[in-house]
Amino acid sequence: MLSKEQFLAQIPYCLKGTNFEAMGERYEGKVRDNYTKDGKRIIVVTDRLSAFDRIITLIPFKGQVLNQIARFWFDKTADIVGNHVIEFPDPNVVVAKECKAMPVEMVVRGYLTGVTSTSAWNHYEKGERNFCGNELPEGMVKNQKFDNPILTPSTKAEYGGHDESVSRDYILARGIITESEFDFMADVSMKLYQRGVEIAAKQGIILVDTKYEFGVNDAGEIVLIDEIHTPDSSRFWFANEYEKRMISGEEQKKIDKEYLREWLAERGFVGEGDVPEIPDEIKVETARRYVEAYELITGETFVAEVGDVHARLERNLAKYF
């Protein structure tokens, strides 16, 4: 594990963004800068952290953590579904095949939980028992495991907007994607989630919920794109703490970005108004949790150097300029 001093030293070098004009047409997402050229998409994973559909702050080494976790999972799931990966020329970069993104994200939830207004727990606590087409039983408590994982698809919002959790019937009725496309992605998503649960369990952690994004490549195949099972797209808990905390009514011990999300919520910020100033100690603890997630998930030591990420990118991506 990197030291607190290393995290602090990296704060001035956090990668806020890039603008490499020679790499092609640029599109900026919440966390990733995308460049498209000659049938390839070069994805630079920045250190931006988003929560409540807002860019909150920069977290040291976050981009590298996310990209390397995604690399781990792309390798571990390639037998289930194809993905867009060509190569990883830099710790913060994946070069991928250009795909047409599907307008629906597949969200798989294994537990009744969440803190936002759109979470499954929020709806359940209000008395709703049909969540995105899933009939939920009476008598459940927060953080309880579902008998079987549920699928809660989400329509993808424009940049700055809010994603909307919907049902299969809603998506098909509006012709957002076809029935065969939906069912293929739903089946693959459940298999990906199960693989994630199994691998995470070996490392002593619970993959609580996650989302998958798909695209269509130039051969007409639906493949996995974006990221997979990272702390930005997924929620993880410590397995050895789960039962004890359920019995005592405590919140679960987390290894994901819920830490910063909850810190913001405690200060009254849930997406509206000005973002509170984030102290360095909160940035460092958030970064530490991202690195901890990497090491727990992969079983490997996270290796990174303090220094200018942008300058390193210019060197490692020179052949794409």
N, C-alpha and C positions, 0 to 999 in steps of 0.2 A: 504493500500500500504506500502511495506517495505520502510525504509528510505535510503537515499543516503549512510549513514554510514554503514548500514547493507550490502548493495551491495558491497561497498568497502572492508568491512571486510571479505566478502566471496571469494574475488578474489584469495587469496592464497589457498583456499580449493576447487577450481573448479575441477570437475572430468574430467581429461584428458582421462582416459581409465582404463580398468581393465584387469586382466589376472588370472582368477580363474580356474586353471587347473582341479580341481576336479569337475567342473560343466559341463564338456563335451567338445566336439569339438568347438573350438572358430573361429568365423568369424568376422572381423572388417569392418563395413560399415563406411560411412562418419561421422555419428553421433552416431550410435548404435553399441555396442558390443553384439554379438549374441553367445549363447551357446546352442548346441543341444545335448540332451541325453534322452533316454527312451521315445521317441515320443513327447518330450516337447522342446520348444524353449524359453530360458530365455533371454529376451532382456533388456539390461542395456542402458538407454538413458543418454549419457554423456553430458557434457557442451560444447562439440566441436560445433563450428558454421561453416557451409560450405556455400560458395557462389562462383558463377562462377566455380562450380565443383572442388573447392579447399577447404581444411581445412584452415580457416582464423585465428581463435583465440578461446579462451575459454571465455564463458559468464556466470557469476554467476547465479545459480539457473535455468539456461536454460533447463537442462535435466528434472528437476522436473516439470517445467511449461509444457513442451511438453507432458510428460507422463500423467500428470493430465488432460490436455485439451483433449488428445486422449481418456482417460477413460470416460470423460464426453460425448464425441460424440459417442463412441462405445455403451454406454448405450442408447443414444437418437435415435440411428439408427438400433438397433438390430431387429426391426420389419420389416425393409426393406431387410436386408441381414444378414446372419450369419457372425460372426467374429471369430478370432482365440483366444480370451481371455479366460484364465483359472482363473488367479488371479493377484492382484497387491500387492505383499508382501513388497514393498518399494516404496517411492515416485518417485524413478527413474527407477522402474523395472515393466515390465509386463511379467508374465509367460503365454506362449501361446501354443496352439497345433501346432506341427510341420506341416507345409504345404509346398507343392512344389510351389514356386513363379511363377506366370505367367510372361512371358518375355515382357509384354506390360503394361505400366502405362496408366491410363485413365485420361486425363487432360480435365477439363471442365472450359470454360471461359465465363463469363457473360458480360465482358466489353472489349473494344479494348484498350489494354494498354501494358505496359512492358518497360523495359530499356535495356534488353540484346539483343544480335544479333539474338537470336532465338525467340524473342517475337513476338506476333501477330502485335503489333504496328510497330515494325521495318520492318517487311515484307510489311505491308500496306503502310507505308511511302515511301517505295521504288517503289510503284506502283503495287505490287502484289495483286491480288484480289481473288486468290484461295489459301486458307491457310488450308493445311491438308484435302483437299477435301471439304472445306466449301467455297461457293461463297459469298464473302463479297460485300456489295453495295458500290457504289461511294459516295463520299461526307461525309464520316465519319470523326470525329476528335478524337484526343487522349482522352482516358478515357470515350468515349461514350458507353452507354449500347447497347448491341445487342438486336434486337427484340426478339430473342430467344437464349438461351445459345448454344454455339457450343462445339463440342467434337474434341479435337486435340490429338490423341493418341501419345505416345512416346515409342520408343524402349529403353529398359534399357541397359545402357552402363556398361561395366566392371568397376571395381573400378579404379578411376582415369581418366576414359574416359568421353565423353560428350553424354548425352541422345540426341536422334534425334526425332524431331516432324515429324510424317508421317501421311498418310491417311489410312482409312479403306481398300481401294483397295490395297495399298502397302502391308499392313500386310497380307491380305488374299492371294495375288498373290505369296507371298514368303512362305506361309504355316507356318508363325510364330505361329499363333493359328488358331483354326477352326472358321468357320463363326458363328456357334451357340455359341461358347465361347465368341467371340467378341460381338455379339449382346446382350448376357446376361449381360456382364460387362458394355456395353454402356447404356443399359436400367437402370441398377442398379445405375450407376454413375449419371445419370440425376436425378434420384429420391433422391439420397443422397445429391446432390447439392441443389435441391429444398428444402429439409428438412433443410439444413444448412442455406440457404437464409432466410427461414421463422423464424428460431430460432434466427439468428443473428439480423434480423430486429427488433425483440422484445426488443433487447438490444441496439438498435440505431446504429447498424453497418451494413456495406454491405460486404457480402462474394463475393469478386470480381471474383476470380478464385481459382482452387484447383486441386490436383491430388489424385487419388486413386490407391492403389496397391491391387492385388488379389492373392490368392493362392488356391491350391486344397488340401483339407484335406484327411485323410485316408479313408473317406467314399465316396470320389470322388466328393464332393461338392465344388463349387467355393465360397470362403468366403473372407471377407475383412481382410487384414493384415496390418502390419506396423503401420501407424498412420492415423488420419483423422482430417481434419479441424484445424490443428495447424498452428502457424505462420511460420513454416518451409515449410509446404506443400501448404500453402494458402496465399492469399493476402486479407487484410481487409482495408476498408475505413470507415471514420465517415459519417454516413448518413446525419446528419444535416449540413455538410459542402459541400456536393456533388454539389448541384445545383449552389450555390454561386461561387464555385471554377470553375465549368464548364463555367459559364458566363464570369468570369474574366480571364479565361485562365490559372489559377494557377494549379499547381499540387495538387492532392488530399492529404488530411491529412491521413497518414497511421498508422497502428498499426501492422506492420510486419517487417521482417528482411530486407525489402527494405532500411531501414534507413542506415544500415551498408553497404549494397551493393552500395548505391548511394554515401556514404562517400568515399568508395574505388574508384568508377568510377571517382569521381571528382579529385582524385589524380592520375588518369591515369592507375589504375589497373582494368582490366576486365578479369583476369584469367591467363594472361601470365606474366612471370618474377617473381621477388621477391614480397612477400606480404608486404605491408607497415606496419610499427610498429603501433599497435593500442593503443592509450593512454587510461589510466584507465577511464577517463571521458567519452570516447566513449563506452567503455565496460559497464559502469554503465548506460548510457542512453539506450543502446541496451537492457540491462537486465530489466530496468524499463519498456520499451515498451513490452517486453515479458510478464512481470507480469501484465501490464495494459491489454494486450490482454486476458490473463486468466480471469481477473476480469470482463472485458466487456462481454466476450463470455459466461461465466458461471453464471454471476451475484453473484458470491461468492468471499469472501476475500481470497487472496492467503496467506497461512500460511506456513512458512518455518523457519528453525533455522540456524543460522550461525554455521558452524562447518565442520568437516572432513566427506565428503560424502562417501569416500572409506571405512572408518572405520565403518560407519553405514551400508553400504552394506554388509560387512562381517558378521555383527550381524544378519541382517534381512534375509540373504540368507543362513544361516548356514545349514538349513535342506536340501539344494540342493547340498552341498559339499560331 
